[in-house]
């Protein structure tokens, strides 16, 4: 009789510790309190163009100890495979957000840092696995797959194995569309990284390590470039002094491969799309930079001079004309960049700015504000833009729009919906913007441990898109950058832009803009659902394949899953599928019912209004 209560207790304990495995889209953040949605399944189906990355998440919910995962690769059954560093598993590290970033942020624990199983830069085993899952909580692993250049179109399958406290196999299927996106991004980027940012995060704030510090920075440049982001200062020392004396040896060694496309990036042949003159805006310096880049054959559109950042915050308006004159004396064709709006420059009597870079809030403000309505016509055809703390309100640093309660804008805050990290690039296509600038990627390295605290300028994660991957933190031997979920979101947005742009090049620009506006309608409407993103990507793929005269059904695979017909099977292109976006509404509904998990979804910038 005394055995029965013990048996019941053991049974209850076993039931409480039972863990469930499910799959979620990459564009959904899995917080510790996440629970599997109704009908969740443990199977993944994704779709990508050649040379694209595509991801999904494997989630463990419920108590489990010592969990490990592995995915050797994918195969099409005809001798073609995707493996090695083109298949990377990342354990999603958690960070506590002390207070909400803006009106739609939320305090609490969020996933962000991506600790690799085997890092794709040094190729070293790290401590992503094994990990434990507390009772009644969830933990996620990001599965990131790259279809390399030249991958034959078709269906690739593999099996992700889960071992330890949970044992289960997860089928994985990737449909590769029959077209390719470029390694060097069409949408230009200019992201900042302080000269000693990586050094600060890896224990040598003065960058006194010589070649080891230069090699570390190069690994950060490589990681950024494999996420379609160009660090516009790829080297941290001055190759030209104020008198114009030159020493390019180390620059060419460490930065050169990223400018000529010979670096060991997964995006084969990827090149930086922007580089800024490092040093003052003086004619001898500019001339030396210009001459060297021309002699090396690096594209003329790469180099620019960052004349001033947010005047009058970092320079006086009166400083700008002289700087522009110096730049153009050194090279009349050198673009001069200022982060400002045309009306501010005009009201201060400033001319000669070649590249205006306004904050996104100034391109179209919310209804009822002074900048309500589309302001794009007030700028030249070629402009870049950027997002700042105005996306969450600049609370605590002065200014902002509504004292820290901003909502709806694209943002790189940790406590934001994942789709908002991906919005900037779709909006760039809609508003005809040619590039994106961002002020810093290692901001939190200077104030605290970025694995613990990334509070800056009223938001968490503002200015920090990497984590320092020290051996003490992630294992291995080599110091490497650790990517964030937010950086992966930017990468996915950059790839989405390539689909939009390719459709435009093939004569479907109006349709592409209509699709983009259906995903992110306005600058301040930058939240959508994973299902909407997947559907739009499938629609774009259908447009592209139809324009190429190829198998439209490959483009109408409805994003992350197959429709009622096989997306990789041959089928004659039919224009009738295009008005509905490549999948009928009933097809989309049956798709989500089949796999419901994907249907559920160098300066400190303080820009103020």
Order of alpha helices (4+ residues) and beta strands (2+ residues): alpha-beta-beta-beta-beta-beta-beta-beta-beta-beta-beta-beta-beta-beta-alpha-alpha-alpha-alpha-beta-alpha-beta-alpha-beta-alpha-beta-beta-beta-beta-alpha-beta-beta-beta-beta-alpha-beta-alpha-alpha-alpha-alpha-alpha-alpha
